[in-house]
Amino acid sequence: MASDISTRLSTLYWQCKEVLIIQPKFLLYGLFFSSCLVWVIIRVLTRPNQRQLRRPNSPDPEKPSSRRASTFKAPEREPGVWNPVDFKRPKAEPYPDWDVHRSEPLPYRPFRHGPYHITMGLRTMQWDEWIELDNQYLRYHEDKKRRIAERGEKCCRTAPEAYDGAVELLKELCSYLPQRYPSLFRSTPTGIHNFLTNETFDITTRPLPEDPMATAGRLIQDDLAIMFERPDGQYYLLAGCILLAGFWRLSDKFGMPLSEIHTSGDVPGFKSKLEKGMMNFFRRIQPGQPVLRNNYFIQVDDNLAWSHSIGSEDPVSSTDGGTAKQAEGWSSAEKNKAIEHHYFRSERQSLRRLPRSGGVVFTIRTYFEPITQVAEEPGVPGRLASAVRSWGDDVSRYKGRERYGEVLLEFLDGKAKEQVERGTVKEDGEELDSKYPF
C-alpha cells in the first residue's frame, strides 16, 4: 500500500514540475502539501490497534466471569478431595519504614453513604499485604497470651484431620513474617524468633509444644480460622485461634459447616443473597488468588476480646446443671449509653487457600477505636451516619442499632454539621466515598 501511494506521488510530482519551476510560490505550496500528505499516510499505516492498548477493567473477585485465568486452577475433583498444588507464595518485600513502636494502624473505614448492600465485598489482595502489624502489636500479643493461658481449647483448637493444614499455615507465617517485618522477626533453623518479646518458636519438633494454631496466633495481631472441605461438599471450621472476636466464640462454631456458622449467627441476607455465591467462591478459590474483605460494627464497651455489654462470655444455665449456653446478645445491652462508651470495631479479613492441604485460611484483624476519635476525621461522621441509617431492619437487628442508634446518630450528625460549617467537607460529603475502604 505504501509503495503504491509513493508511486502516485512521484507521478504527480513530474506532471507538475514545469508549473512549479515557472511559479516558485507553487513549489513552496507543493512541498508543504506533499509533506503533510506523507505525514498523514505514515500515521495511518503505523497507528496501533487502540483495542489492544486499552487498560483492562479491574477484576471483580465476586464474579466468576471476571476472574483472571490462573496457572494454578485445579482440575475437576471430587468433593472433599484436594490434590496438592505446586504453588509458592511470592517473596514478601520488607514493609517500607515500618516500626513496631511508630507505625500507626491503618484507618479502615469500610462504609459508604447509603443505601446499604449485602455482598461478600471481596477485592484482590497483594501478597505483600497478607498480614498487617502496627504499633499496637504488644497490646494484642499480651491479650492473646493471657487468653490462651486462661481459656485454652475454648479459643484455640485443631481437629485431627486439620492438623496438617494448621502446621502448613504456621510454616507459612514463619516464612512470611521475617520477610515482611525483618525488624521484628528473624528466621531460625527450627522456626522463628521475635525480637520484641524475645520468644523463639521451634516448629520442627514433634509433637509440637502446643496447638499449631495457638503458636500461629501468638505471632500476629489477627485471629485465624481454617475451613476444610468434606465429602459432602461443605466447608467446616476445623482449626481456629479466635481470641479477640468480640461477639462470637470458637467453642460455639467449631466443627460447623460454613452455612450453619452464618445461619446460627443470624447473618442478614445469608440464605437469599450470600450462601450460593459464598459456596461457589470457596469451591473455586485457588492458592494463587488471595482476596480481602472488610466489615464494621459498633460496640458499647471498651473490651477488645469480648463485648461484655451483650452478656457474659461464659454464661451458664441454672436449669441445666450449670452447662454453658449462648451469650444473650444485643437484647441484654444497656440502651443509649453515653457516646464515650461507643467504639468503632472493624475487621480486615483475608482469605487464601493453602496449596498442600487445601484448607481455606481466614485471617481476621480487628481494629478498635473510640467513636469520638474516629468522628474527628474529615467526612467520616457524615458518611458513617448515612451508612447506619441505611441499614435494613435485619441488618439493624444484627448490629444492635436499637440499643445505641439515638445517641450515636445525634453525635455523628453534630460532628458532620461542624465539619460542613468549617468547610472541611461539602454538605453531602459523598466525594469521600471514593476512599473506600479507608
C-alpha positions as CSV (number, residue, x, y, z in Angstrom):
1,M,0.0,0.0,0.0
2,A,2.8,2.4,1.0
3,S,4.7,1.6,-2.3
4,D,1.6,2.3,-4.5
5,I,1.0,5.7,-2.8
6,S,4.6,6.6,-3.2
7,T,4.4,5.9,-7.0
8,R,1.4,8.1,-7.4
9,L,3.0,10.9,-5.5
10,S,6.1,10.7,-7.8
11,T,3.9,10.8,-11.0
12,L,2.0,13.8,-9.6
13,Y,5.4,15.5,-8.9
14,W,6.7,15.1,-12.5
15,Q,3.4,16.2,-14.1
16,C,3.6,19.4,-12.1
17,K,7.3,20.0,-12.5
18,E,7.1,22.6,-15.3
19,V,4.5,24.6,-13.4
20,L,6.5,24.6,-10.2
21,I,9.6,25.8,-12.0
22,I,7.8,28.7,-13.6
23,Q,5.9,29.6,-10.4
24,P,8.2,29.4,-7.3
25,K,5.4,30.0,-4.8
26,F,3.6,26.9,-6.2
27,L,6.8,25.0,-5.4
28,L,6.6,26.0,-1.7
29,Y,2.9,25.2,-1.5
30,G,3.5,21.9,-3.2
31,L,6.3,20.9,-0.8
32,F,4.1,21.8,2.2
33,F,1.2,19.8,0.8
34,S,3.3,16.8,0.0
35,S,4.9,16.8,3.4
36,C,1.6,16.9,5.2
37,L,0.2,14.1,3.0
38,V,3.2,11.9,3.6
39,W,2.9,12.5,7.4
40,V,-0.8,11.6,7.4
41,I,-0.1,8.4,5.5
42,I,2.7,7.3,7.8
43,R,0.4,7.9,10.9
44,V,-2.4,5.8,9.4
45,L,-0.1,2.9,8.5
46,T,1.7,2.8,11.9
47,R,-1.3,3.6,14.2
48,P,-1.6,0.8,16.9
49,N,-4.8,-1.0,17.5
50,Q,-6.5,1.0,20.2
51,R,-8.3,-2.0,21.5
52,Q,-5.0,-3.7,22.2
53,L,-3.8,-0.6,24.2
54,R,-7.0,-0.2,26.3
55,R,-6.4,-0.8,30.0
56,P,-8.4,-3.8,31.1
57,N,-11.1,-3.4,33.7
58,S,-10.2,-4.3,37.3
59,P,-11.5,-7.8,38.0
60,D,-14.3,-8.3,40.5
61,P,-13.4,-11.4,42.5
62,E,-17.1,-12.0,43.3
63,K,-18.0,-12.5,39.6
64,P,-16.6,-15.8,38.1
65,S,-16.6,-14.4,34.6
66,S,-14.2,-11.6,35.6
67,R,-11.7,-13.7,37.3
68,R,-8.2,-13.7,35.9
69,A,-7.2,-17.1,34.5
70,S,-4.9,-18.8,37.0
71,T,-2.0,-21.1,36.2
72,F,-3.0,-23.0,39.4
73,K,-6.6,-23.6,38.5
74,A,-7.4,-27.1,39.9
75,P,-9.0,-29.7,37.6
76,E,-12.4,-31.0,38.4
77,R,-12.3,-33.0,41.6
78,E,-14.5,-35.0,43.9
79,P,-15.8,-33.0,46.9
80,G,-13.5,-33.4,49.9
81,V,-10.5,-34.4,47.7
82,W,-7.7,-31.9,47.3
83,N,-4.6,-32.7,45.3
84,P,-1.6,-30.7,46.5
85,V,-0.7,-27.8,44.1
86,D,2.9,-26.7,43.3
87,F,2.4,-23.1,44.3
88,K,4.8,-20.9,46.3
89,R,3.8,-17.5,47.6
90,P,5.9,-14.7,46.1
91,K,8.6,-13.5,48.5
92,A,7.3,-10.5,50.5
93,E,9.1,-7.2,50.3
94,P,10.0,-5.5,53.6
95,Y,7.3,-3.1,54.8
96,P,8.7,0.4,53.9
97,D,9.7,2.3,57.0
98,W,7.8,0.0,59.3
99,D,8.5,0.3,63.1
100,V,6.7,-1.6,65.8
101,H,6.7,1.5,68.0
102,R,5.8,4.1,65.5
103,S,3.7,2.6,62.7
104,E,0.1,3.5,63.2
105,P,-2.9,1.2,62.5
106,L,-4.3,1.7,59.0
107,P,-7.5,3.7,59.3
108,Y,-10.1,1.3,57.7
109,R,-13.5,3.0,57.3
110,P,-15.4,0.3,55.3
111,F,-18.7,2.2,54.9
112,R,-20.2,4.4,52.3
113,H,-23.2,6.7,52.1
114,G,-26.4,4.7,51.8
115,P,-28.0,2.6,50.5
116,Y,-26.5,-0.5,52.2
117,H,-26.0,-3.5,50.0
118,I,-25.4,-7.0,51.4
119,T,-22.5,-8.6,49.4
120,M,-19.4,-10.6,50.2
121,G,-17.4,-7.4,49.4
122,L,-14.3,-9.1,48.1
123,R,-11.3,-7.4,46.5
124,T,-8.0,-8.7,45.3
125,M,-5.1,-9.0,47.8
126,Q,-1.5,-8.2,47.0
127,W,0.7,-10.9,48.5
128,D,3.0,-8.4,50.4
129,E,-0.1,-7.2,52.3
130,W,-1.2,-10.6,53.7
131,I,-0.6,-9.7,57.4
132,E,-0.7,-6.1,58.8
133,L,1.1,-5.3,62.0
134,D,1.4,-1.9,63.8
135,N,2.3,-0.1,67.0
136,Q,-0.5,-1.9,68.9
137,Y,1.3,-5.2,68.4
138,L,2.4,-5.7,72.0
139,R,-1.1,-4.9,73.4
140,Y,-2.6,-7.6,71.1
141,H,0.2,-10.0,71.9
142,E,-0.3,-9.7,75.6
143,D,-4.1,-10.0,75.3
144,K,-3.7,-13.2,73.3
145,K,-1.1,-14.7,75.6
146,R,-3.4,-14.1,78.6
147,R,-6.5,-15.6,76.8
148,I,-4.6,-18.7,75.6
149,A,-3.5,-19.3,79.2
150,E,-7.0,-18.7,80.6
151,R,-9.2,-20.3,78.0
152,G,-7.1,-22.9,76.2
153,E,-9.2,-25.0,73.8
154,K,-12.2,-22.7,74.1
155,C,-10.2,-20.3,71.9
156,C,-7.6,-22.4,70.1
157,R,-8.3,-25.8,68.7
158,T,-7.4,-28.1,65.8
159,A,-9.3,-31.2,64.7
160,P,-7.1,-34.2,64.0
161,E,-8.0,-34.2,60.3
162,A,-6.9,-30.5,60.1
163,Y,-3.6,-30.8,61.9
164,D,-1.5,-30.9,58.7
165,G,-3.2,-27.8,57.4
166,A,-2.6,-25.9,60.7
167,V,1.1,-26.8,60.6
168,E,1.2,-25.7,56.9
169,L,-0.2,-22.3,58.0
170,L,2.3,-22.0,60.8
171,K,5.2,-22.7,58.5
172,E,3.8,-20.1,56.0
173,L,3.7,-17.4,58.7
174,C,7.3,-18.3,59.8
175,S,8.4,-17.8,56.2
176,Y,6.4,-14.6,55.5
177,L,6.9,-12.6,58.7
178,P,10.7,-12.3,58.7
179,Q,10.4,-11.2,55.0
180,R,7.8,-8.6,55.6
181,Y,8.8,-7.4,59.1
182,P,12.6,-8.1,59.4
183,S,13.0,-5.6,62.3
184,L,10.5,-7.7,64.4
185,F,11.2,-11.3,63.3
186,R,14.1,-13.5,62.3
187,S,14.1,-16.9,60.7
188,T,15.9,-19.6,62.7
189,P,16.9,-23.1,61.6
190,T,14.0,-24.5,63.5
191,G,11.4,-21.8,63.2
192,I,11.2,-18.1,64.1
193,H,12.4,-15.6,66.7
194,N,10.5,-12.5,67.9
195,F,12.9,-9.6,68.8
196,L,10.3,-7.6,70.7
197,T,9.0,-10.4,73.0
198,N,12.3,-12.4,72.9
199,E,10.3,-15.5,72.1
200,T,11.7,-18.3,69.9
201,F,9.3,-20.9,68.5
202,D,10.5,-24.3,67.3
203,I,8.1,-25.6,64.7
204,T,10.2,-28.7,63.8
205,T,9.9,-30.9,66.9
206,R,7.2,-33.5,67.2
207,P,4.9,-33.3,68.9
208,L,4.7,-29.6,68.9
209,P,4.7,-28.0,72.3
210,E,1.2,-26.6,71.8
211,D,-1.6,-26.5,69.2
212,P,-0.1,-25.1,66.0
213,M,-3.0,-22.6,65.7
214,A,-2.1,-21.2,69.1
215,T,1.5,-20.7,68.1
216,A,0.4,-19.0,64.9
217,G,-2.0,-16.8,66.8
218,R,0.9,-15.6,69.1
219,L,2.9,-14.3,66.1
220,I,0.3,-11.8,64.7
221,Q,-2.5,-9.5,65.7
222,D,-5.1,-11.4,63.7
223,D,-7.4,-14.2,64.7
224,L,-7.1,-17.2,62.5
225,A,-9.5,-19.9,61.2
226,I,-9.2,-22.7,58.6
227,M,-12.1,-24.2,56.7
228,F,-11.8,-27.7,55.2
229,E,-14.0,-29.4,52.6
230,R,-15.5,-32.8,53.5
231,P,-17.0,-35.3,51.1
232,D,-20.4,-33.7,51.4
233,G,-19.0,-30.6,49.6
234,Q,-19.4,-28.4,52.7
235,Y,-16.6,-26.4,54.3
236,Y,-16.1,-27.0,58.0
237,L,-14.4,-24.9,60.6
238,L,-11.8,-27.4,61.8
239,A,-8.9,-25.3,63.0
240,G,-9.0,-21.9,64.8
241,C,-7.3,-19.4,67.1
242,I,-10.2,-17.0,67.9
243,L,-9.0,-14.8,70.7
244,L,-10.3,-11.3,70.0
245,A,-13.6,-11.8,68.2
246,G,-15.7,-9.6,70.4
247,F,-19.1,-11.1,69.5
248,W,-18.6,-14.9,68.9
249,R,-16.8,-17.8,70.4
250,L,-14.9,-20.6,68.7
251,S,-16.4,-23.1,71.1
252,D,-19.8,-22.4,69.6
253,K,-18.8,-22.6,65.9
254,F,-16.1,-25.3,65.9
255,G,-16.9,-28.2,63.6
256,M,-19.8,-26.4,62.0
257,P,-20.2,-26.1,58.2
258,L,-19.9,-22.7,56.7
259,S,-23.7,-22.3,56.1
260,E,-24.6,-23.2,59.7
261,I,-21.9,-20.8,61.1
262,H,-23.8,-18.0,59.3
263,T,-27.4,-19.1,59.9
264,S,-26.7,-19.8,63.6
265,G,-25.4,-16.2,63.9
266,D,-28.4,-14.8,62.1
267,V,-26.2,-13.1,59.4
268,P,-28.6,-10.9,57.4
269,G,-29.4,-12.0,53.9
270,F,-27.2,-15.1,54.1
271,K,-29.7,-17.5,52.6
272,S,-31.2,-15.1,50.0
273,K,-28.1,-13.2,48.9
274,L,-24.9,-14.7,50.1
275,E,-25.0,-18.5,50.5
276,K,-24.8,-19.6,46.9
277,G,-22.1,-17.1,46.0
278,M,-20.1,-18.0,49.1
279,M,-20.2,-21.7,48.5
280,N,-19.2,-21.3,44.9
281,F,-16.3,-19.0,46.0
282,F,-15.0,-21.5,48.5
283,R,-15.2,-24.2,45.9
284,R,-13.3,-22.2,43.2
285,I,-10.7,-20.3,45.2
286,Q,-7.1,-21.3,44.2
287,P,-3.8,-20.9,46.1
288,G,-2.7,-18.0,43.8
289,Q,-6.0,-16.0,44.2
290,P,-6.0,-14.3,47.7
291,V,-8.7,-11.8,48.5
292,L,-9.6,-9.3,51.1
293,R,-12.8,-8.0,52.7
294,N,-13.8,-5.6,55.4
295,N,-16.7,-5.1,57.8
296,Y,-17.6,-3.0,60.8
297,F,-19.7,-2.9,63.9
298,I,-20.5,-0.5,66.8
299,Q,-19.6,-1.7,70.3
300,V,-20.8,-0.1,73.5
301,D,-18.0,-1.2,75.8
302,D,-14.2,-1.0,75.7
303,N,-13.3,-4.7,75.7
304,L,-11.5,-5.8,72.6
305,A,-11.6,-9.5,73.3
306,W,-15.2,-9.9,74.3
307,S,-18.0,-7.4,74.3
308,H,-19.4,-7.9,77.8
309,S,-22.3,-5.5,77.0
310,I,-24.0,-8.3,75.2
311,G,-23.6,-10.7,78.1
312,S,-21.0,-12.9,79.8
313,E,-18.6,-14.8,77.6
314,D,-19.3,-17.9,79.6
315,P,-23.0,-17.8,80.6
316,V,-24.4,-20.9,82.3
317,S,-27.8,-22.3,82.6
318,S,-29.0,-22.8,86.2
319,T,-31.8,-25.1,84.9
320,D,-29.5,-27.4,83.0
321,G,-26.9,-28.3,85.6
322,G,-24.8,-25.2,85.1
323,T,-23.9,-26.0,81.5
324,A,-22.7,-23.3,79.2
325,K,-25.2,-21.6,76.9
326,Q,-25.2,-19.0,74.1
327,A,-24.4,-15.3,75.1
328,E,-27.6,-13.3,75.5
329,G,-27.0,-10.9,72.6
330,W,-27.9,-7.3,72.0
331,S,-31.1,-7.5,73.9
332,S,-29.1,-7.5,77.1
333,A,-27.1,-4.4,76.3
334,E,-27.8,-1.2,78.1
335,K,-29.7,1.3,75.9
336,N,-28.4,4.7,74.8
337,K,-25.1,4.7,76.8
338,A,-23.1,7.9,76.6
339,I,-21.1,8.4,73.5
340,E,-17.9,7.9,75.4
341,H,-18.8,4.2,75.6
342,H,-19.3,3.8,71.8
343,Y,-16.4,2.1,69.9
344,F,-15.9,1.6,66.2
345,R,-14.9,-2.0,65.6
346,S,-13.8,-3.0,62.1
347,E,-12.3,-6.2,60.7
348,R,-9.9,-6.7,57.8
349,Q,-10.2,-10.3,56.6
350,S,-8.0,-12.1,54.2
351,L,-8.9,-15.4,52.5
352,R,-6.4,-17.7,50.7
353,R,-6.2,-21.4,50.0
354,L,-3.2,-23.4,51.3
355,P,-1.6,-25.3,48.4
356,R,-0.7,-28.5,50.2
357,S,-3.7,-29.2,52.4
358,G,-6.3,-27.3,50.5
359,G,-7.6,-25.6,53.6
360,V,-9.1,-22.1,53.2
361,V,-7.5,-19.7,55.7
362,F,-9.2,-16.7,57.2
363,T,-7.1,-14.0,58.9
364,I,-9.2,-11.7,60.9
365,R,-7.6,-8.5,62.0
366,T,-9.7,-6.3,64.3
367,Y,-9.3,-2.6,64.6
368,F,-10.8,-1.0,67.7
369,E,-11.2,2.8,68.3
370,P,-13.4,5.2,70.2
371,I,-16.2,6.7,68.1
372,T,-15.2,10.1,69.5
373,Q,-11.8,9.7,67.9
374,V,-13.0,8.3,64.6
375,A,-15.6,11.1,64.2
376,E,-12.8,13.8,64.1
377,E,-11.7,12.6,60.7
378,P,-12.8,14.6,57.7
379,G,-16.1,13.3,56.2
380,V,-16.3,10.3,58.5
381,P,-19.2,11.3,60.8
382,G,-21.5,12.2,57.9
383,R,-20.5,9.1,55.9
384,L,-21.0,6.8,58.9
385,A,-24.3,8.4,59.9
386,S,-25.6,7.8,56.4
387,A,-24.4,4.2,56.4
388,V,-26.0,3.4,59.8
389,R,-29.3,5.0,58.7
390,S,-29.3,2.9,55.5
391,W,-29.3,-0.5,57.3
392,G,-32.4,-2.5,56.8
393,D,-34.3,-4.0,59.7
394,D,-32.4,-7.3,59.6
395,V,-29.0,-5.6,59.5
396,S,-30.1,-3.2,62.3
397,R,-31.1,-6.1,64.5
398,Y,-27.8,-7.9,63.7
399,K,-25.7,-4.9,64.5
400,G,-27.8,-3.8,67.5
401,R,-28.7,-0.3,66.3
402,E,-31.8,-0.1,68.6
403,R,-29.5,-0.1,71.6
404,Y,-27.3,2.8,70.6
405,G,-28.7,4.4,67.5
406,E,-30.2,7.5,69.0
407,V,-27.1,8.6,70.9
408,L,-24.7,7.6,68.0
409,L,-26.6,9.4,65.3
410,E,-27.2,12.6,67.3
411,F,-23.4,12.7,67.9
412,L,-22.4,12.0,64.3
413,D,-24.9,14.5,62.9
414,G,-23.4,17.2,65.2
415,K,-19.9,16.4,64.1
416,A,-20.8,16.3,60.5
417,K,-22.5,19.7,60.8
418,E,-19.4,21.1,62.4
419,Q,-17.2,19.9,59.5
420,V,-19.5,21.4,56.9
421,E,-19.6,24.7,58.7
422,R,-15.8,24.8,58.9
423,G,-15.6,23.9,55.2
424,T,-13.8,20.7,55.9
425,V,-16.2,18.7,53.7
426,K,-19.1,19.5,51.3
427,E,-22.6,19.2,52.6
428,D,-23.2,15.7,51.2
429,G,-19.6,14.6,51.6
430,E,-20.1,11.8,49.0
431,E,-16.9,12.6,47.2
432,L,-15.1,10.9,50.1
433,D,-16.8,7.5,49.2
434,S,-14.0,7.0,46.7
435,K,-11.6,6.5,49.6
436,Y,-13.3,3.2,50.5
437,P,-12.3,1.1,52.5
438,F,-10.3,3.9,54.2
